[in-house]
Amino acid sequence: MSLLTSFNLSSAGMSVQKDRLNVAAENLANVSTTRTPEGGPYRKKSLMIGSIPVGMQESFEAYLKKADVKAPQVSSVQKSGEDFISMYDPQNPDADTKGFVKMPNISTTQEMVNMMAASSAYEANMSVFSEAKTMFMRTLDMGSV
């Protein structure tokens, strides 16, 4: 695998983790949203992460394709199908006739854990990118000696 492939893989990983952070932040920001433009409470979002083949431009291309090297990518953002939480709040303008308001089914603890995991994975991908860059620069230095 070439150093450029390492750059591509780690940058794709960082992009996915950035999207994970954004979705978790959006979920946290809407934990109390009872009215959306679509109607009803906010629905928690989740990322579906897949992979795409990584193009190789080197002499061992056929061998590496057999190794099935793939970069991560966000394949979709899906809204949760979970039921909403009913909370008694008769003063809320979105309350039903019995005084219950439908609230998003979002666990702030779970969303914070998701954010910490995405942040750690982002940092790991950044380390890989940084190390690949260091190796690339050292290779260039050897050529100039």
N, C-alpha and C positions, 0 to 999 in steps of 0.2 A: 504494500500500500504506500502511495507517495505521501509526502508531507502536505501537498495541496489537498489530498483527500482527507487528511487529518483536520486541516483547516475547515473544509466543507462540513465534515461530520460534527465537529465541536461547535461551529457557528449554527448549524441546524439545531443542535441540542439546546443551545442558548436561546434560540428563537422560540422553541417549544416551551421552555421553562418561563420565558417572559410572558407568553400567552397564558400559562398556568397561573402565574402571579396576577395577571390582569383579571382573569375570570374569578379567582378567589377574592380579589379586592372588590369586584363588582357585586359578588354575592354578599360580602360583608356590608357593603354600602347600602344594600337593599334589604337587610334583615328585617326591617319594620315596614317595608313598602306594601301597602294594602291596595293601592290603585295604580295600575299601569295603563299606558295608551292602548294596549290590546284588551284591557278589561280584566278585572280581578287582581289578586295579589301577584307579586313578583314570583316567578318560578326560578328556583335555583338552577344554575347552569353548570355543566360539566364538559370537559374536553375529551374528545375521542382522539387518541394518539395512535397513529399508524407509522408506516415506514415507506420509503421510496428507494429504489435501487440507486446506488451511487455509480456514476459513470467513471470509468477508469481509462486513462490514456497512456498506458505503459505496456511493455512487452509481455507482462504476465497477465494481461487483461482477461483472457479466457479462464485462467486458473482462479483469479480473484472473483470473477463472476460466479464461479462454482462455490466460492466461500460465502456467497450471499451477503455481501456487505451492503447494509442499508442505512440510510439516514432517517432520523425521526422527523415526523411532520404532524401537524394538527390536521386530522382528517375531517373533523366537524366539531361544532359546539352544540350540545344538545340541552334542551330544557328538561328538567326533572318531571317525571310523571307521578311523583309522590303526592299524597294528599296534603292539603294545607292543614295548619294547626288552628283550631278554633280557640279564641281567647275571649273571655267575657269583658266587654268594654262598651256599655250602652251609650256612652257619651261620644264614641267615635262615629263620624258621619258615614262610615262604611259598614256599621253594624247592621245585622239583620233584625227582623222584628222581635227576636228573643234577646237581642243585645250582644250577640256573638259576632266577632270579626274574624275573618279568615286571614291568617298570617302566613308568610313564607315558611316552609319547613327547612330552615337553615340552621345548622349547628355552628355557632361562632368558634367553638373549640376546634371542630373538624376543619373549618376553613383556615384557621390560624396554623394548624398542623400542615395543611396543604401548602400554605405560603412558605413555611419553614423548609419543607421538603423541596419545593421548587427552587427556593433560594440556594439551598445546599447543592442541588443538582446543577444550577446555573454556575455556581462557583467552581464545581468540579470540571465542567465543560470549559470554563475560562482558563483553568490551570492547564488542561490538555492543549488548548489553543496557544497559551503562552509558551509551554514547553516545545511545541512544534515550531513555533516562531524562533525560539532560541536555537533549536537544531538547524533550522533553515539558515539562520544568520551565520552559525558556525561553519556550515557547509560552504557558504559564500566566501567566508574568510579564508578557508583552506584553499579555495581556488585562486585567491589573489596573492598567495604567498609565492 
